[in-house]
Amino acid sequence: MPSLSQMFTSAASGTSRWTGRPSAFLLCCLIVVVWAASGPVFHYSDTWQLVINTGTTIVTFLMVFLIQNTQNRDNNAVQAKLDELIRASKAKNEFIGIEHLSDTELDEILAECERHRPDALRRAEARADSKSQAEISAARKNATRRAKAPVRKRA
């Protein structure tokens, strides 16, 4: 028998998939149109207004929890993928799991990374410059070859 957590995850996943579809949006629009059209029948009464207000409040309240659950799961999956990329590469393995640090600790790590930013920019610019120089050199060689090539007469 599935646990409460598994049932909630399953329900949250299914609901988030369904509510993210155009048909769900159209259904909600249809509900609002039917509600608005029924206004004259109910003489725009307080009860008539209360129906839409209560309905939208309940749906909004419940959707907050579903959206948060979906975001948490997506974020955890992305974190796991990033951690695996860090682990498998030459990157600093100390960065694995930093999402669990305090805000102060994360700010310190960010400040350290920002201190290295000018060096990283210089390296990127140097790579771009060397690539540009190689492209310019190749273009000059091609232009020289074309200039030396015999001219073909058109028939």
C-alpha positions in Angstrom: 0.0 0.0 0.0 1.5 3.4 -1.0 2.4 5.8 1.8 0.7 9.2 2.2 3.7 10.9 0.8 3.6 8.7 -2.4 -0.1 9.3 -2.8 0.4 13.1 -2.5 3.3 13.1 -4.9 1.2 11.1 -7.4 -1.8 13.4 -7.0 0.4 16.5 -7.2 2.1 15.3 -10.3 -1.1 14.4 -12.1 -2.8 17.6 -11.1 0.1 19.8 -12.1 0.3 18.0 -15.5 -3.5 18.5 -16.1 -3.7 22.1 -14.9 -0.8 23.1 -17.1 -2.7 22.1 -20.2 -4.7 24.5 -22.4 -7.8 22.5 -21.9 -7.7 23.2 -18.1 -7.3 26.9 -18.8 -10.3 26.8 -21.3 -12.4 25.0 -18.7 -11.7 27.7 -16.1 -12.6 30.4 -18.7 -15.8 28.6 -19.4 -16.6 28.4 -15.7 -16.1 32.2 -15.4 -18.2 32.9 -18.5 -21.1 30.7 -17.2 -20.8 32.3 -13.8 -20.9 35.8 -15.3 -23.8 34.9 -17.6 -25.8 33.6 -14.6 -25.5 37.0 -12.9 -28.8 38.3 -14.2 -30.6 35.1 -13.2 -29.4 35.5 -9.6 -29.8 39.3 -9.7 -26.1 39.7 -9.1 -26.7 38.8 -5.4 -24.1 38.5 -2.7 -24.5 34.7 -2.9 -23.8 34.8 -6.6 -20.6 36.7 -6.0 -19.7 34.5 -3.0 -19.8 31.4 -5.2 -17.0 32.6 -7.5 -14.9 34.1 -4.7 -15.1 31.0 -2.6 -14.3 28.7 -5.5 -11.3 30.7 -6.7 -10.0 31.1 -3.2 -10.1 27.3 -2.5 -8.5 26.4 -5.9 -5.8 29.0 -5.3 -5.1 27.8 -1.8 -4.8 24.2 -2.9 -2.7 25.0 -6.0 -0.1 26.8 -3.9 0.8 23.5 -2.2 0.8 21.5 -5.5 3.0 24.1 -7.2 5.4 24.2 -4.3 5.6 20.4 -4.3 6.3 20.3 -8.0 8.9 23.0 -7.7 10.6 21.2 -4.8 10.8 18.0 -6.8 12.1 19.7 -9.9 14.7 21.6 -7.9 15.9 18.5 -6.2 16.2 16.7 -9.6 18.2 19.6 -11.1 20.4 19.7 -8.0 21.1 16.0 -8.2 22.1 16.3 -11.9 24.3 19.3 -11.2 26.0 17.5 -8.3 26.7 14.5 -10.5 28.2 16.8 -13.2 30.4 18.4 -10.6 31.4 15.0 -9.2 32.3 13.6 -12.6 34.2 16.7 -13.8 37.2 18.6 -12.8 35.1 21.1 -10.9 35.5 21.6 -7.2 33.7 18.8 -5.4 33.2 21.1 -2.4 30.3 22.6 -4.3 28.3 19.4 -4.1 25.4 19.9 -1.7 25.9 23.6 -1.0 22.1 24.2 -1.4 21.9 22.9 2.2 24.2 25.6 3.6 22.9 28.7 5.4 22.3 32.0 3.5 25.5 33.4 5.0 27.6 30.5 3.9 26.1 30.7 0.4 26.8 34.4 0.3 30.5 33.7 1.2 30.8 31.2 -1.6 29.2 33.5 -4.0 31.6 36.3 -3.0 34.5 34.0 -3.5 33.3 33.0 -7.0 32.8 36.7 -7.8 36.4 37.4 -6.9 37.5 35.0 -9.6 35.2 36.5 -12.2 37.7 39.0 -13.7 40.2 36.1 -14.3 37.5 34.0 -15.8 36.5 36.8 -18.2 40.1 37.4 -19.2 40.5 33.7 -20.0 37.3 33.7 -22.0 38.3 36.8 -23.9 41.7 35.3 -24.6 40.1 32.1 -26.0 37.8 34.2 -28.1 40.7 36.3 -29.4 42.8 33.3 -30.3 39.7 31.8 -32.1 39.1 35.1 -34.0 42.8 35.2 -35.0 42.6 31.7 -36.3 39.5 32.5 -38.3 41.1 35.6 -39.7 44.2 33.7 -40.7 42.1 31.0 -42.4 40.1 33.6 -44.3 43.3 35.2 -45.5 44.6 31.9 -46.7 41.4 31.2 -48.5 41.4 34.6 -50.1 45.0 34.2 -51.2 44.2 30.8 -52.8 41.3 32.2 -54.6 43.4 35.1 -55.9 46.0 32.7 -57.2 43.5 30.3 -58.8 43.3 30.5 -62.6 40.3 32.4 -63.9 37.8 30.3 -65.7 36.2 31.6 -68.8 32.4 31.4 -68.9 31.0 29.8 -72.0 
